[in-house]
Amino acid sequence: LIHFYKRFVDFQRDYQNILNVIMEHEMRDLRSQMLKTDEMGIFRTVLFYCSLILVLPLTAFFTTKTFVFEYMLGQQATIGTNIVSAVVAVITLHLALGLFIYRAF
């Protein structure tokens, strides 16, 4: 009976060691998969959203001012048209920032 108990304790200790090694290996693999990043892909994404944040409001401002007010509505450039164009640019800026924040999370 004592020999059986000693073998059982040895078996249990060996089994626990094997489980610990397996769990360490699996956790290491999981951690490496979680930390694996595609740095060029991240750079392209950030560069795309930075250019979107810079270009989109400027395009919206001048398109609204020139095309909508001057060409389609036939109004001269006044302070009022500049204000409306600026509001459109701010709205598009907020949309671009919102897209960037949504993509970041």
Secondary structure, DSSP 8 states (H G I E B T S, - for coil): -HHHHHHHHHHHHHHHHHHHHHHHHHHHHHHHHHH---HHHHHHHHHHHHHHHHHHHHHHHHIIIIIIIIIIS-----HHHHHHHHHHHHHHHHHHHHHHHHHH-
